[in-house]
């Protein structure tokens, strides 16, 4: 497999996704803003999905989205420092949930004696 594209190649090896993509956004007061994410290595990336089902499976049904082409998304995300475009990411962390009331009630606070001991150790 060749990773280089030559001028005489009729098409690139990994063509851009065809058609409009579903792009997660943050609502603003007058407009929406494209959400920028980070890769596991910390690079900023724009994220898009080929279907609304994939977007909702990854980010949830409440996530607002708009339809954009990949070239428009790249031009919007590049000034934000996101030179990468990730399409249909599947590896995500589980959703953060708040602790239940029973978990909070069962948690005990340290006593003054334990707190003093911890302060002396530190």
Secondary structure as GFF3:
##gff-version 3
##sequence-region A 1 122
A	DSSP	beta_strand	21	27	.	.	.	ID=ss1
A	DSSP	beta_strand	32	34	.	.	.	ID=ss2
A	DSSP	beta_strand	36	38	.	.	.	ID=ss3
A	DSSP	beta_strand	44	49	.	.	.	ID=ss4
A	DSSP	alpha_helix	52	59	.	.	.	ID=ss5
A	DSSP	beta_strand	65	68	.	.	.	ID=ss6
A	DSSP	alpha_helix	70	78	.	.	.	ID=ss7
A	DSSP	beta_strand	84	87	.	.	.	ID=ss8
A	DSSP	alpha_helix	101	106	.	.	.	ID=ss9
A	DSSP	alpha_helix	112	121	.	.	.	ID=ss10
###
